[in-house]
Amino acid sequence: MEAATDEAWQKVVYDSLRKNGVNIFTYVPDAGHRMAIDLSLADPEVKSVALTTEEEGVAVAAGAHLGGAKAALLMQSSGLGNCINFFSMITGGKFPFLTVLSMRGDYGEGNPWQMGMGKATRPILDAMGFVTVEITRRDEVETAMNAACTMAFQSGEAVAVLLTQKLIGAKKF
């Protein structure tokens, strides 16, 4: 299956988050999330927070929930390992959590340094009790993003959306 050749799916990710009430976007800069980050920075109705490390986004999501807002953490799968200890806050604090991961180390990956976290992403998410939503095709983006938002913000679950390399394209190394 080929990766999406245009960036329209990236706008659908952002628009779906906004339609579902996400008004705080946290991120560590990442090419896979470039459009969503840029759109959040340009949107006067949202807070866009650049993080120094991914786990800060978990704490921001907790604070957002306490303040009546909805947050999403945009990160690359390689940053997932930085968050493991903070994920225990989600269970203990009983707050909804949504993260959107641009995958590395899966379908077509050419960088051997990305393979370890690529293989570990799903097992880590499973071990931490996340609901995982995987998107492989452009035509799945809107439905999957809406489902993820419902599970996170209405059911109160920790939800991770995986934007696979079949969708975003494998980077050359």
C-alpha positions in Angstrom: 0.0 0.0 0.0 1.4 3.4 -1.0 1.7 6.3 1.4 -0.6 9.3 1.0 0.9 11.6 -1.7 -0.7 14.8 -0.5 -1.0 16.4 2.9 -4.8 16.6 2.9 -5.0 13.9 5.5 -2.9 16.0 7.9 -5.5 18.7 7.8 -8.2 16.1 8.4 -6.3 15.1 11.6 -6.2 18.7 12.8 -9.8 19.5 11.8 -11.1 16.3 13.5 -9.3 17.2 16.7 -10.8 20.7 16.6 -14.3 19.5 15.8 -14.0 17.2 18.9 -13.2 20.2 21.1 -9.4 19.8 21.4 -8.1 23.3 22.2 -4.6 22.6 23.5 -2.0 21.1 21.2 1.3 19.9 22.8 4.1 18.7 20.6 7.8 18.1 20.1 8.5 19.3 16.5 8.1 16.5 14.1 7.8 16.4 10.3 4.9 13.9 10.4 2.9 16.5 12.5 4.1 19.6 10.7 0.8 20.6 9.2 -1.2 20.0 12.5 1.5 22.0 14.4 1.4 24.8 11.9 -2.4 25.0 11.9 -2.5 25.0 15.7 0.0 27.8 15.8 -2.1 29.9 13.3 -5.4 29.2 15.1 -6.2 32.0 17.6 -8.7 29.7 19.4 -6.2 27.2 20.6 -3.1 27.0 22.8 -0.1 25.5 21.0 2.6 24.4 23.4 6.1 23.4 22.2 7.5 20.8 24.7 11.1 20.2 25.6 10.3 16.5 26.0 7.2 14.4 25.3 6.2 13.5 28.8 5.5 17.1 29.5 2.4 16.7 27.3 1.0 14.1 29.7 1.1 16.7 32.6 -0.4 19.4 30.3 -3.3 17.0 29.5 -4.0 16.4 33.2 -4.0 20.1 33.8 -6.2 20.8 30.8 -8.7 18.2 32.0 -8.8 19.8 35.5 -9.4 23.2 33.8 -12.2 21.9 31.6 -10.2 21.9 28.3 -9.2 19.1 26.0 -5.5 18.5 25.0 -3.8 16.3 22.4 -0.1 15.3 22.5 1.4 15.1 19.0 4.6 13.1 19.0 6.7 10.7 17.0 6.7 7.1 18.2 10.4 7.4 19.1 9.3 9.8 21.9 6.9 7.3 23.5 9.6 5.9 25.7 10.1 9.3 27.3 6.5 9.1 28.6 6.2 5.7 30.2 6.6 6.9 33.8 4.2 9.8 33.3 1.6 7.4 31.9 1.0 6.1 35.4 -0.5 9.6 36.2 -3.3 8.9 33.7 -4.5 5.8 35.6 -4.0 7.4 39.0 -5.5 10.7 38.1 -8.4 9.2 36.1 -8.3 11.7 33.3 -8.8 11.3 29.6 -5.7 11.3 27.4 -5.2 11.5 23.7 -2.0 11.2 21.8 -1.3 11.1 18.0 1.9 9.3 17.1 3.6 9.6 13.7 5.1 6.1 13.5 8.7 5.3 12.8 10.3 1.9 12.7 7.4 0.2 10.9 6.4 -0.4 7.3 9.3 0.5 5.0 11.6 2.0 7.6 15.2 2.5 6.4 16.7 3.9 9.6 17.9 1.0 11.8 17.9 3.3 14.9 14.1 3.7 14.6 13.3 0.0 14.5 13.5 -0.6 18.3 10.9 1.9 19.3 8.8 1.0 16.3 8.6 -2.6 17.5 8.1 -1.6 21.1 5.3 1.0 20.6 2.3 -1.2 20.6 3.5 -3.5 23.5 4.2 -0.4 25.6 0.8 1.1 24.9 -0.9 -2.2 25.7 1.1 -2.6 28.9 0.0 0.9 29.9 -3.6 0.2 29.2 -4.1 2.4 26.1 -6.7 1.9 23.5 -4.8 1.9 20.2 -6.3 3.2 16.9 -4.1 2.5 13.8 -4.5 4.5 10.6 -3.0 3.1 7.5 -5.1 4.8 4.7 -6.2 8.3 4.0 -9.9 7.3 3.8 -9.7 6.1 7.5 -8.4 9.3 9.0 -11.6 11.2 9.8 -13.5 8.2 11.1 -10.6 7.0 13.2 -9.8 10.4 14.6 -13.4 10.9 15.6 -13.5 7.4 17.2 -10.3 8.2 19.1 -11.7 11.5 20.4 -14.9 9.8 21.6 -13.1 7.1 23.4 -10.7 9.6 25.1 -13.0 12.4 25.9 -16.4 10.7 26.4 -15.2 7.3 27.8 -12.3 8.8 29.7 -9.8 6.4 28.2 -6.1 6.8 27.4 -6.1 6.6 23.6 -3.1 6.5 21.1 -3.7 7.1 17.4 -0.9 5.6 15.3 -0.3 7.3 12.0 1.5 4.4 10.3 4.2 4.7 7.7 1.8 3.3 5.2 -0.1 6.6 5.6 2.7 9.1 6.2 5.4 7.3 4.1 8.6 5.8 5.1 11.5 8.2 5.5 14.7 7.5 3.6 17.8 7.0 5.6 
